[in-house]
Amino acid sequence: MTVYNNTRLLVDGARGSDLGISRAVYRLTTFIADLGTSFVNWNSARKTRAELSRLSDHALEDIGLTRGDIPYLTIHR
């Protein structure tokens, strides 16, 4: 019966448990970055919706939009 050494060195001398921590840190930072990106996108859509809502029906018609288009445009950017 062969016994395997679970503490063998991996990439650049990192042990398996160290690599697991690195993955966890990477996933956490990616999650936080994605949260920030989502907030920026949401805020941009909110501002766009507010600006388009301030326009008159005539101004919206000049740019080829109706009031019903505003929610669709800000969701599907």
Secondary structure as GFF3:
##gff-version 3
##sequence-region A 1 77
A	DSSP	three_ten_helix	11	13	.	.	.	ID=ss1
A	DSSP	alpha_helix	16	54	.	.	.	ID=ss2
A	DSSP	alpha_helix	57	62	.	.	.	ID=ss3
A	DSSP	alpha_helix	69	75	.	.	.	ID=ss4
###
